[in-house]
């Protein structure tokens, strides 16, 4: 399919996935390569995924576009991502990709999302021009883990025990589920990104090793961290504490144990993303030594009536 006289837009050739990923990482230096590769290398995480690429006259890929919905997203919400190489900007390439991809947004969708790094003012302006508005501001931070022996493990608060449960099998699964739901006072949950034990189990990429640490106060589930290790990186998907057990230092010891488990699995760094106004977990992360590496605007467009 032709987007303009100088650019050809067509579905991604599966033999050219590495080129497509290189466009993403080249244009978005804050984007880890493992994350950039997820839509292409772990399709099981995306019940909806359509990828088109734009090619110049030499058949070089100069832009990548995706319509996608990740497994834990609300059912009536998907995303549109368009990434154009810097040397191809301003030539209508992004517009050609957008025209080719919008027909692939299911009519059942009510919200279209996208994301823009907060230091990319050009892309932010384009997204706003196309009708997207900022929904939340995610702060991405990292912690170097070092070797297992060097990782701090604070004394456990009174009555607290920690349990490593990578298979997510709990004798009192209903109680753990209730704790998990109660812990989600974060802004993401308020807009529909609600975590469950089932969603935890479905959000690991191919080859990613699970990390799950549960805290109990007595017998009661109190807090949890879940993530996965791949290519030396612990990616934390969720951390939370039931409000009834906050203020005791539970989250600190849970995350410290998760770091230890991840280091045993070969992780040398831990990455996490938290909404700007989620001050509790951001304070815990700062106390643990996490360093902010980037920020990303999650943007949305209401499709109802469009």
Order of alpha helices (4+ residues) and beta strands (2+ residues): beta-beta-alpha-alpha-beta-beta-beta-alpha-beta-alpha-beta-beta-alpha-alpha-alpha-beta-beta-beta-alpha-beta-alpha-beta
